[in-house]
Structures are given as structure tokens and as C-alpha cells.
């Protein structure tokens, strides 16, 4: 009996050892699978991040060049952990090349782990609809375009030049305003120059505002995102600045695109500006010296269909407004580039 009992002990021991071994192997397989799943999930997350990075780099690349990419353009961007191939195709291409053109920009990312070989550990394709915008004021009709009209309130020196101060662009009228009442030319102490005439009066305020081809309703209702919503005093970076309501400029200087949805009051000893000034209401010139090199437009609220803004005041001692195409270009240059379409991001383009 003892021998028989001993004979059963060995098989049972082997069975138990085998069972434990199988259980341990199963545990190791499960752990390996869980680890692999975790690594795959991490690689997938990395792929989405790389694809998004590729899109942003593509947009920044062409924004810095200020050159619209051609249909089918493609670039590869190498980033930490892999690379992204970005391709852009036209979706909508208006006949007027100055209008916004819509693209679908697709970024295909691949996650590379050097220790795992050359094969990608994860692949993900995302896409973004975007519009290429060209910042420009199509119809330049006057160095100072006052859709609301102007009036002279004293005998100070007024110089408004439509000749290009930069010397590279065609000249224009000095002052563009609706039909009367303007003081008869020549103005006392005035010096207005432009082509074909120093002053062009004609039509009503809405006609004049329409000629600028500025989409003022879109700008004032949130369709434009400026660099700043406050004035950048004594700053030479030619940024875009949008002020909601009225603004007072006194004893200062600045550069860039200045948008004022209300009225602009210029006062103090001296105010200098280089770039573009767009005003919804009136401009009251009341500083001792006002110098503007670039372009000035007032009375754009004429395009909103409400109450027409009052005529602006030409006061102060010296008003010097000179059209300068170089300063206009500098003020608008940062606005040229890709503008992603809101709520038009697709993170599974490969299976879309």
C-alpha cells in the first residue's frame, strides 16, 4: 500500500506543477497583452499629437512666408517621436484670387520607436478645413476716406497727400468724401494733393463706405481676431489692435492696424501713427500736430444700416496725412495666411 500511495504522489505533483506553470504563463500573457495595449494606446495618443503638430507647423510655415500654397502641396515635418506628412487640397477656389480660398489640410502622423525597428508603432490621420485669407483693402480711393464727411473748424494747416510716400504704388485722391458740404478749394493754408484730383466728392456716405470694400459688419460682429484689444502705445511691431467703443489718442505714437468701432478723438500736443486706421464713427482731429503715414478711413458705420455717424472735425494746428503703401502693407501683412474654419476639425480622416 505504501508503494502504491507513493506511485500516485509523483503524478499528482507533476500535475500540480504543470497547472501552476500554465496559470503563471497565462498571467504573463495577460500582463504582456495589457502592457502591449497600454503601449498601443500611448502610441495612438502620440500619433494624434504628432498629426496636430504637423498641421500647426504647416500653417505657421506658410503664414511666415505670406505665400498661398498650391493645390496638392505637401510637406513633411520631423518631430520628436515620429513625423507628419501634410497635404493641402483646394475645396473651394473662387475666380477672384483676392477672395478667401478654402482648403482641406490633411496630416498623416507616424510614431517611430527606434528600438522597435523602422515600422511605425501607430498611424493617425487628422484634417482641418482652413481658409487662406489675403489682408488687403481692395479699392484704395483716398489717403483719407471719410464716408461720414468732414468739416473744417479752424484755420490750421491741413496736408492730405494721395501721392505714395513710399514711391512704389499708384497714387490716389487725397480726400474722398460724400457730396458736400466741404469748404471750397483752395483751402486756406491747405495742401491737398492726389490723382486725378486732390478731393473727390460724390455720392452719399454709404456709397463712399462701399467703395473701400471693407467688410465692416463682419469685423465688428466678431469675424476678426486682432492681436490686441487695447492700443499698443509706442510700439513698432505693426500689430493689429481693435478697440470696441470710443478711443482717445493723446501725446503718443504707434504703428499697425488700428480699428475703432466708435469714435476716435485725437488730442494733446502731438500724435503720430504709421499704418492703417479704420473708424466706425467720426474722427475728431484736435491735437496741435497729427501725423499719419499710411491710410485713414472713417464713417464705416454707414455700412451697418443704422444712424449715420456725424461729420468729423478737422481741427488742431497741423494735420498731415500721407498715403504710404509700405506702411499699409506692414500693417496688414500679419493678417495674411491660414484661418482654420471653426468646428471643422476631423480626427479620424482615414475612416471618414
C-alpha positions in Angstrom: 0.0 0.0 0.0 2.8 2.4 0.8 4.4 1.8 -2.6 1.1 2.3 -4.3 0.5 5.6 -2.5 4.0 6.7 -3.4 3.2 5.8 -7.0 0.3 8.3 -7.1 2.2 11.1 -5.4 4.5 11.8 -8.3 1.8 12.2 -11.0 -0.1 14.5 -8.7 2.9 16.6 -8.0 3.7 16.8 -11.8 0.0 17.7 -12.4 0.1 20.5 -9.8 3.4 21.9 -11.1 2.1 21.8 -14.6 -1.1 23.6 -13.6 0.8 26.3 -11.7 3.0 26.7 -14.7 0.1 27.1 -17.0 -1.5 29.6 -14.7 1.7 31.6 -14.4 2.1 31.5 -18.2 -1.5 32.8 -18.6 -0.7 35.6 -16.1 2.4 36.6 -18.0 0.5 36.5 -21.3 -2.3 38.7 -19.8 0.3 41.1 -18.4 2.1 41.2 -21.8 -1.2 41.9 -23.5 -2.1 44.6 -21.1 1.3 46.1 -21.5 1.0 45.9 -25.3 -2.4 47.5 -25.1 -1.1 50.3 -22.9 1.8 50.9 -25.3 -0.5 50.9 -28.3 -2.9 53.4 -26.6 0.1 55.6 -25.8 1.4 55.3 -29.3 -2.0 56.3 -30.7 -2.2 59.3 -28.4 1.3 60.2 -29.6 0.2 59.9 -33.2 -2.7 62.3 -32.7 -0.3 64.8 -31.1 2.2 64.5 -33.9 -0.5 64.9 -36.5 -1.8 68.0 -34.8 1.7 69.4 -34.5 2.2 68.8 -38.3 -0.9 70.8 -39.0 0.2 73.7 -36.9 3.7 73.7 -38.4 2.2 73.7 -41.9 0.0 76.7 -41.1 2.9 78.6 -39.5 5.2 77.8 -42.4 3.0 79.5 -44.9 1.9 82.2 -42.6 5.5 83.3 -42.2 6.1 83.2 -46.0 2.9 85.1 -46.8 2.6 82.8 -49.9 -0.5 80.9 -50.7 0.3 77.1 -51.2 -0.7 75.5 -54.5 -3.3 72.7 -54.8 -1.8 69.4 -53.8 1.1 70.9 -51.8 2.8 68.6 -49.4 5.4 68.9 -46.7 7.0 66.5 -44.2 7.7 67.7 -40.6 10.0 65.6 -38.4 9.2 65.8 -34.8 10.2 64.0 -31.6 8.9 60.5 -31.8 8.0 60.4 -35.4 7.0 62.6 -38.4 3.9 64.0 -40.1 3.2 64.2 -43.8 0.9 67.2 -44.5 -1.1 67.6 -47.8 -3.3 70.5 -48.8 -6.0 70.5 -51.4 -8.4 73.1 -52.7 -12.1 72.6 -51.7 -13.4 76.0 -52.9 -11.5 78.2 -55.3 -13.3 81.5 -56.2 -12.5 83.1 -59.6 -11.3 86.2 -57.8 -8.0 85.2 -56.3 -8.3 88.0 -53.7 -11.2 86.2 -52.1 -10.8 83.6 -49.4 -9.9 80.1 -50.8 -10.9 77.0 -48.8 -8.5 74.1 -48.3 -8.7 70.7 -46.6 -5.3 70.2 -44.9 -4.6 66.6 -44.0 -1.8 65.5 -41.7 -0.8 61.8 -41.5 1.4 61.0 -38.5 3.6 58.0 -37.8 5.1 57.1 -34.5 8.6 55.7 -34.7 10.3 53.8 -31.9 14.0 53.3 -32.9 14.4 50.3 -30.6 11.4 48.6 -32.3 12.6 49.0 -35.9 11.6 51.2 -38.8 8.0 50.2 -38.9 5.6 52.8 -37.3 4.1 51.8 -34.0 1.0 53.8 -34.7 -0.5 55.8 -37.6 -3.2 58.5 -37.4 -4.6 61.0 -39.9 -6.4 64.2 -39.0 -7.6 67.0 -41.1 -8.6 70.6 -40.8 -10.7 72.8 -43.1 -9.0 76.2 -43.4 -9.3 79.4 -45.5 -6.4 81.3 -47.0 -7.0 85.0 -46.3 -5.3 87.9 -48.0 -5.3 91.0 -46.0 -5.9 93.9 -48.3 -8.1 96.9 -48.9 -9.1 96.3 -52.5 -10.2 99.7 -53.5 -7.9 102.5 -52.3 -9.8 105.7 -53.2 -8.2 108.2 -50.9 -5.4 108.7 -48.4 -8.2 109.8 -46.1 -11.6 108.3 -46.9 -14.3 110.0 -44.8 -17.6 108.2 -45.6 -19.2 110.4 -42.9 -17.7 113.6 -44.4 -15.6 116.2 -42.7 -15.7 119.8 -41.7 -13.0 122.3 -41.0 -13.4 124.1 -37.7 -10.4 126.5 -37.7 -7.7 127.8 -39.9 -4.9 125.4 -39.1 -2.6 123.8 -41.7 -4.1 120.7 -43.4 -1.9 118.5 -45.6 -3.5 115.4 -47.2 -1.4 113.6 -49.8 -2.6 110.9 -52.1 0.8 110.5 -53.6 2.5 107.3 -52.4 5.0 108.4 -49.8 6.8 105.0 -50.3 7.1 105.6 -54.0 6.1 102.2 -55.2 2.3 102.2 -55.6 0.0 104.3 -57.8 -1.3 107.5 -56.3 -4.9 108.2 -55.4 -7.1 111.1 -54.3 -6.0 112.9 -51.2 -9.5 113.1 -49.6 -12.6 111.0 -50.6 -15.8 112.2 -49.1 -19.6 112.2 -49.9 -21.2 115.1 -51.8 -20.9 118.3 -49.7 -20.7 120.2 -47.7 -17.0 120.7 -47.9 -15.1 124.0 -47.8 -14.4 125.3 -51.3 -10.9 124.7 -52.7 -8.3 126.0 -52.3 -8.5 125.6 -48.5 -6.8 128.3 -46.5 -3.3 127.1 -45.6 -4.3 123.7 -47.1 -2.2 121.5 -49.2 -4.2 118.6 -50.8 -2.6 116.5 -53.4 -3.8 113.4 -55.3 -4.7 111.8 -58.6 -6.7 112.6 -60.6 -7.9 115.3 -58.2 -6.9 116.3 -54.6 -10.5 115.9 -53.4 -13.2 113.6 -54.7 -16.7 114.4 -53.6 -19.6 112.3 -54.8 -22.5 110.1 -53.7 -23.7 109.6 -50.2 -21.9 108.1 -47.1 -23.0 104.6 -47.9 -21.6 104.9 -51.5 -18.2 106.1 -50.2 -18.0 103.4 -47.5 -18.9 100.7 -50.0 -16.0 101.8 -52.3 -13.5 100.8 -49.6 -14.6 97.2 -50.0 -14.0 96.7 -46.2 -16.3 94.1 -44.7 -17.1 96.3 -41.6 -20.2 94.3 -40.4 -18.1 91.1 -40.2 -15.3 92.9 -38.4 -17.5 94.5 -35.7 -19.5 91.3 -35.1 -16.6 89.1 -34.1 -15.4 88.0 -37.5 -11.9 89.4 -37.0 -9.5 88.4 -34.3 -6.9 91.1 -33.5 -3.6 90.8 -31.9 -4.7 93.1 -29.1 -7.9 94.7 -27.8 -6.0 97.7 -26.4 -3.8 100.2 -28.1 -0.1 99.4 -28.1 1.4 102.8 -27.4 4.9 103.5 -28.6 5.1 100.0 -30.2 6.8 99.5 -33.6 5.7 95.9 -34.3 2.8 96.8 -36.6 0.3 94.7 -34.8 -3.5 94.7 -35.2 -5.4 96.5 -32.4 -9.2 96.6 -32.1 -10.9 99.0 -29.7 -14.6 98.4 -29.0 -16.2 101.8 -28.4 -14.6 105.2 -28.5 -10.8 105.9 -28.2 -8.8 108.9 -27.2 -5.2 109.2 -28.5 -3.2 111.9 -26.9 0.6 112.6 -26.9 1.6 109.2 -28.2 2.7 107.3 -31.3 2.0 103.8 -32.7 2.1 101.5 -35.6 -0.1 98.8 -37.3 -3.8 98.3 -37.9 -5.9 100.4 -35.5 -9.6 99.6 -35.6 -12.0 101.7 -33.5 -15.7 100.7 -33.6 -16.8 104.0 -32.2 -15.3 107.5 -32.5 -11.7 108.4 -32.5 -10.6 111.6 -30.7 -7.0 112.8 -31.3 -5.8 115.5 -28.9 -2.8 116.7 -27.0 0.5 118.1 -28.3 1.4 115.6 -30.9 0.1 112.2 -32.2 1.9 110.1 -34.8 0.7 106.8 -36.4 2.1 104.6 -39.1 -0.2 102.1 -40.7 -4.0 101.8 -41.2 -6.7 103.5 -39.1 -10.3 102.2 -39.5 -13.0 104.0 -37.6 -16.7 103.3 -37.4 -17.8 106.8 -36.4 -16.2 110.1 -36.7 -12.6 111.2 -36.2 -12.1 114.4 -34.3 -8.7 116.0 -35.0 -7.9 118.3 -32.2 -4.2 117.7 -31.4 -1.7 120.5 -32.1 0.1 118.2 -34.5 -1.3 115.0 -36.1 0.9 112.9 -38.4 -0.4 109.8 -40.2 1.6 107.8 -42.7 -0.5 105.0 -44.3 -4.2 105.2 -44.7 -7.2 106.5 -42.8 -10.9 105.6 -43.2 -13.8 106.9 -41.1 -17.6 106.6 -41.1 -17.6 102.8 -41.7 -20.8 102.6 -39.6 -22.5 103.8 -42.8 -22.4 100.1 -43.8 -24.4 99.0 -40.7 -27.6 100.5 -41.9 -28.3 102.4 -38.7 -27.9 106.1 -37.8 -25.2 107.8 -39.9 -22.2 109.0 -37.9 -21.6 112.8 -37.8 -19.1 114.6 -39.9 -15.5 114.6 -38.5 -13.8 117.7 -37.3 -10.6 118.9 -38.9 -9.1 121.0 -36.1 -5.8 121.4 -34.3 -2.8 123.3 -35.7 -1.3 120.8 -38.2 -2.9 117.7 -39.8 -0.6 115.8 -42.0 -2.0 112.6 -43.6 0.2 110.9 -46.3 -0.7 107.7 -48.1 2.2 105.2 -47.7 1.8 101.8 -49.4 4.8 100.4 -47.4 3.2 101.2 -44.0 -0.2 99.9 -45.2 1.5 96.6 -46.3 3.3 96.3 -42.9 0.0 96.9 -41.0 -1.8 94.2 -43.0 1.0 91.7 -43.5 0.4 89.7 -40.3 -3.2 89.1 -41.3 -2.3 87.1 -44.4 -2.3 83.4 -44.0 -4.4 80.4 -43.0 -7.5 80.9 -40.9 -8.8 77.5 -39.6 -12.6 77.1 -40.1 -14.4 76.9 -36.7 -15.7 73.4 -35.8 -14.2 71.9 -38.9 -11.6 69.6 -37.3 -11.7 65.9 -38.2 -9.5 63.5 -36.1 -10.4 60.3 -38.0 -10.0 61.3 -41.6 -8.6 57.9 -42.7 -12.0 56.3 -42.0 -14.2 59.4 -42.7 
